[in-house]
Amino acid sequence: MTQTLYEILGIERNATQKDIKKAYRNSAMKYHPDKVGHVTPETEQMFQKIIDAYTVLSNDKTKGDYDDSLKLKDQEKYSRETMNQTRKDMIDRLERKESMSKQNDNLQPYRDNLRKALNSKNGEPDKMSFEEYEELILKSLRR
């Protein structure tokens, strides 16, 4: 997950310019190439992120634009989560209805009778399966 500029500086979104400047100085000192004993690509990258974060957040106009983009991302995330929950709820409802319809199958006694009748034939091989008989019967009933 990508860090926000606020997270890079270790401050809250409602930080004042004074808070931003203080956090920048503290973070910059921690990752400054002259202050770090052994400079690694990670420390150089973090130092650059700190500079970029301060550049955006120290200017009221760019900070406002950045805050607006964060609000949009938050709204999109909320919408996605809400939509996902709505989809889950709908799937649950459909599965419950399907389960209930299987429990309340009015045709089951007829299916059982047909199955018994087909099984009790005098050893004659069936040309059709139970499902094929059932489909044939249902088609005739629908006419």
C-alpha positions in Angstrom: 0.0 0.0 0.0 1.3 3.4 -0.9 2.0 5.8 1.9 0.4 9.2 1.9 2.7 12.3 2.1 1.4 12.8 5.7 2.5 9.3 6.6 5.9 9.8 5.1 6.4 12.8 7.4 4.7 11.0 10.3 1.9 13.6 10.9 -1.9 13.7 10.8 -3.9 15.1 7.9 -5.0 18.1 9.9 -1.4 19.1 10.7 -0.6 22.9 10.6 2.2 24.4 8.6 4.3 24.6 11.8 3.7 20.8 12.4 4.6 20.0 8.8 7.9 22.0 8.9 8.9 20.4 12.2 8.2 16.9 11.0 10.1 17.6 7.8 13.2 18.8 9.7 13.1 15.8 12.0 12.6 13.3 9.2 15.2 15.0 6.9 17.8 14.9 9.7 17.1 11.2 10.2 17.6 10.3 6.5 20.0 13.0 5.3 22.9 11.5 3.5 25.4 13.5 5.6 23.8 12.3 8.8 23.3 8.6 8.0 26.4 6.5 8.6 26.0 4.2 5.6 24.0 5.6 2.7 21.9 2.9 1.0 19.5 3.2 -1.9 16.6 2.9 0.6 17.8 5.8 2.7 18.3 7.9 -0.5 14.9 7.0 -1.7 13.3 7.9 1.7 15.1 11.2 1.9 13.8 12.1 -1.6 10.2 11.1 -0.5 10.6 13.4 2.5 11.6 16.3 0.3 8.8 15.6 -2.1 6.2 15.4 0.7 7.4 18.7 2.2 7.4 20.4 -1.2 3.7 19.5 -1.7 2.5 20.0 1.9 4.4 23.3 2.6 2.5 25.1 -0.1 -1.1 25.8 0.7 -2.3 25.5 -2.9 -0.6 22.2 -3.6 -1.6 20.9 -0.1 -5.2 21.7 -0.8 -5.1 19.9 -4.2 -3.4 16.9 -2.5 -6.0 16.9 0.3 -8.8 16.9 -2.3 -7.3 14.0 -4.1 -7.0 12.1 -0.8 -10.7 12.8 -0.1 -11.6 11.4 -3.6 -9.6 8.3 -2.9 -11.3 7.8 0.4 -14.7 8.2 -1.2 -13.9 5.7 -3.9 -12.6 3.2 -1.3 -15.8 3.7 0.8 -17.9 3.2 -2.4 -16.1 0.0 -3.3 -16.4 -1.4 0.2 -20.1 -0.5 0.3 -20.7 -2.0 -3.1 -18.8 -5.1 -2.1 -20.9 -5.5 1.0 -24.1 -4.9 -1.0 -23.0 -7.6 -3.4 -22.2 -10.0 -0.6 -25.6 -9.3 1.0 -27.3 -9.9 -2.3 -25.5 -13.2 -2.9 -26.4 -14.3 0.7 -30.1 -13.5 0.0 -30.0 -15.4 -3.3 -28.4 -18.4 -1.6 -30.9 -18.4 1.2 -33.8 -18.2 -1.3 -32.3 -21.1 -3.3 -31.9 -23.2 -0.2 -35.5 -22.5 0.8 -36.8 -23.3 -2.6 -35.0 -26.7 -2.4 -36.6 -27.3 0.9 -40.1 -26.4 -0.3 -40.0 -28.4 -3.5 -43.6 -29.2 -4.3 -42.7 -31.7 -7.0 -40.5 -33.8 -4.8 -43.2 -36.4 -3.9 -43.9 -36.9 -7.7 -40.2 -37.2 -8.4 -39.9 -39.9 -5.6 -42.9 -41.8 -7.1 -41.4 -41.6 -10.6 -38.0 -42.8 -9.3 -39.7 -45.7 -7.5 -41.6 -46.7 -10.6 -38.5 -46.6 -12.8 -36.6 -48.7 -10.3 -39.3 -51.3 -9.9 -39.5 -52.2 -13.6 -39.1 -55.9 -14.2 -35.4 -55.8 -14.9 -35.9 -54.1 -18.3 -33.1 -51.6 -19.1 -34.2 -48.0 -19.3 -33.6 -46.1 -22.5 -33.8 -42.8 -20.6 -32.4 -41.6 -17.3 -34.5 -40.3 -14.4 -33.6 -36.7 -15.4 -34.6 -37.3 -19.0 -38.0 -38.7 -17.8 -38.4 -35.8 -15.5 -37.7 -33.3 -18.2 -40.1 -35.1 -20.6 -42.9 -34.9 -17.9 -42.2 -31.3 -17.1 -42.3 -30.3 -20.8 -45.7 -32.1 -21.2 -47.1 -30.3 -18.1 -46.0 -26.9 -19.4 -48.0 -27.3 -22.6 
